[in-house]
Amino acid sequence: MNAVRRTTLTLAAAVAAMAPALRAQIPGMPLFTNPRYATGVRVHADFGRPTSQQIPGVDNTVIEAGAGFVLGPIGIDANVGTLRASIKDAQTCQATPTACNTKTKVSASALAQLRFAGGGRAAYSVSAFGGASMDFTAYDAASLTAAQAAALGIDTSKALTIPLGLAIGYHIPLGVASLNLWGAPRYVIYKAMHCGSACPTGLNMFRWAIGADIPIFKLFSVRAAYDSGSKNGFTSSFWGVGASFGIGGMR
């Protein structure tokens, strides 16, 4: 059993450690959906936090990284993200496997956009988008049975989210740089799985995001966004900032 436990927790640490090396939505991170894009490839990294401290003393900072590919009106973005605390847990695991946090989770996501109006020389852009994100845990990394996971104290619960919405953007040229402002309402299909008991239902929700991107020489870009929505009378909001680098992909 000790050998199984050590292998499981080491694999969990490896999954968590992948987050900074590597977008649907990473929990706690705004859904960046600027419809102003152009053919190219980019890599990006983002930092996000909730607007209020949800649990006193708990670090809710989220870090995500990913890559995007654009061909004409079609844009595809993929991300991996996790809590900053989970990255610290992974470092602890590498030094002391028996001290691993078995509740560590990493979220992977993908988002596709289709611009159907504007873009190019037009100041405005409009796109439709959709995607999916999923949590991954030590339970998945080690291919354990539910009974083995329960015996090891591994949290097997996870969530699948599917956002569907529209993004509207406006482009303001600023010489060597430019300012892209955008807003995006969306409907989010939410499904809880592997809860250990009856999973909650009726968690679908409506959310919206607003943001700005500042591309410089079309190579480097900084961005910021604010994301909010309510579920069962509870409103959750968070902000995020980030940067990207690549060839094309941003105008």
C-alpha positions, 0 to 999 in steps of 0.5 A, spaced: 500 500 500 505 504 501 508 503 494 501 505 491 501 511 495 508 513 493 506 512 486 500 515 486 502 522 489 508 522 485 504 522 479 499 527 482 505 532 483 507 531 476 500 533 473 500 539 478 507 541 476 505 541 468 501 547 469 506 552 468 509 549 463 503 548 458 483 555 454 473 553 455 475 556 462 480 554 468 476 555 474 478 562 477 480 565 471 477 570 466 475 567 460 479 571 455 475 571 448 477 577 444 474 576 437 480 581 434 485 576 432 489 574 425 492 568 422 498 566 427 501 562 433 501 565 440 503 562 447 501 566 453 501 566 461 495 569 465 495 570 473 488 571 476 484 572 483 477 572 485 475 579 487 473 577 494 477 572 499 472 566 499 476 562 504 480 566 509 487 564 509 487 560 503 491 562 497 486 563 491 491 565 486 490 561 479 496 561 474 494 558 467 499 558 461 497 555 454 497 556 446 493 559 441 492 557 433 489 562 428 487 560 421 483 566 418 476 566 422 477 560 426 481 561 432 483 555 437 486 556 444 488 550 449 490 551 456 492 548 463 491 551 469 491 550 477 492 554 484 498 557 485 498 553 492 497 547 488 504 548 484 507 549 491 504 542 493 507 539 487 514 542 490 513 539 497 511 532 493 517 532 490 521 533 496 517 529 501 512 524 497 508 522 504 506 530 505 503 530 498 496 534 498 491 529 495 486 534 493 490 537 488 487 538 481 489 541 475 484 543 469 485 543 462 481 547 457 480 548 450 476 554 446 474 555 439 472 561 436 469 563 429 469 570 427 463 571 422 463 579 422 468 585 422 475 584 423 481 586 418 480 593 416 473 594 420 474 597 427 469 591 430 469 584 430 464 579 432 465 571 434 461 565 436 465 561 441 464 554 445 469 550 448 470 545 454 474 544 461 475 538 465 479 537 472 484 532 472 486 529 479 491 524 482 485 519 481 486 520 473 493 520 473 494 513 477 488 510 474 486 507 480 479 504 482 474 508 486 475 504 492 483 505 492 482 512 491 478 513 497 483 508 501 488 513 499 484 519 501 484 522 494 479 527 492 475 524 486 470 529 484 471 533 478 467 538 474 466 539 466 464 546 464 462 548 457 461 555 455 457 557 449 457 565 447 458 571 443 464 576 443 464 583 441 470 587 440 472 594 438 479 596 435 483 602 436 489 604 433 495 607 437 501 607 432 506 601 434 500 599 438 493 598 439 487 597 444 482 592 443 476 592 447 471 586 448 465 584 451 462 576 451 456 574 455 456 566 455 451 560 457 455 555 461 453 548 462 456 545 468 456 538 470 459 535 477 462 528 476 465 523 481 462 526 487 463 520 492 455 521 493 449 524 489 452 530 485 449 536 485 445 538 479 442 544 476 448 548 476 448 551 469 449 559 469 450 565 465 456 569 466 459 575 462 466 578 461 469 584 459 477 585 457 482 589 453 488 587 449 494 591 447 498 588 442 505 591 440 508 590 433 503 584 433 508 580 436 507 582 444 501 583 447 498 584 454 491 583 456 486 584 462 479 581 463 474 581 469 469 575 469 462 575 473 456 571 474 451 568 479 449 561 481 443 560 486 443 567 488 451 567 489 455 571 485 462 569 483 467 574 480 474 574 478 480 578 474 486 576 470 492 579 467 497 576 462 501 576 456 502 573 450 508 572 444 508 570 437 507 571 430 500 574 428 494 571 432 493 578 435 491 585 431 
